């Protein structure tokens, strides 16, 4: 590539600042997931700019964007689409559902019943949809950004561990600080409209072709054997942890490797360091581990256990 990945990301981040206030880490993780080919589960209370982040990312990379509000009566066909009979031609044709896009925002995914969740998560894994025996590719790029509310459980269907494992990251989106909230209110007072990010002067910086080149370049980042061993040892430590009933899968180790390579590239390097792995691991592990009751009684949460694991495993030189 003529322009280093880090410079492209810096330009993208600067452009996003026209719309987003704070949210540096969540936006960076969304970008890493897009480049790495993964999906993201955003967890935060309503009104913390999760939808705005997704729309901003889609605008910057010139990707088609669709949003689906998940509800208990949502059917798989509402997401995937259905075959419709055309009287004039006497044939069935596919009426595509909202999953046929490039960046899909699934709001409150845990409100959909298990059958609908499974249909979408299968499409996420296979990057294709099977309807009436015919496979339909979902194109490039294809990314799902799902959200869930961490404090409201009535009328929800929690995602099983096997389905959570399909997400590269689980990202926590916290409340804005007082200074950030002041800046947000100033922008809205001056006429900012979250429903039309283009009015904020947001440019389209990266084409899908460039994104494919960026993804290829990130995958070619150098990784020494010591880093690979470190990732493996962290995964093994989670499976042997006295605090957990379920450690991370091999898929988690693969995704840690790919995401760490992208993270290193965004820092302007052509190699991965142990710090890259340590920065990525909490977001890869957070939704995959299951704590023992004793650990919860002790007051631990997934992030605290992950820090214990990182502290137990020797860091390579």
Secondary structure, DSSP 4 states (H G I P E B T S, - for coil): --S-HHHHHHHHHHHHTTT-SS-HHHHHHHHHHHHHT--EEEE--TTSSHHHHHHHHHHHTT--EEEEE--TT--HHHHHEEEEEETTTTEEEEEE-TTSSSEEEEETGGGS-HHHHHHHHHHHHHSEEEETTEEEE--SS-EEEEEE-SS--TT--PPPHHHHTT-SEEEE-PPPPHHHHHHHHHHHHTT--TT-GGGGT------HHHHHHHHHHHHT-B--HHHHHHHHHHHHHHHT-TTEEE---HHHHHHHHHHHHHHHHHTT-SB--HHHHHHHHHHHHTTT-EE-HHHHHTT--HHHHHHHHHHHSPPP-
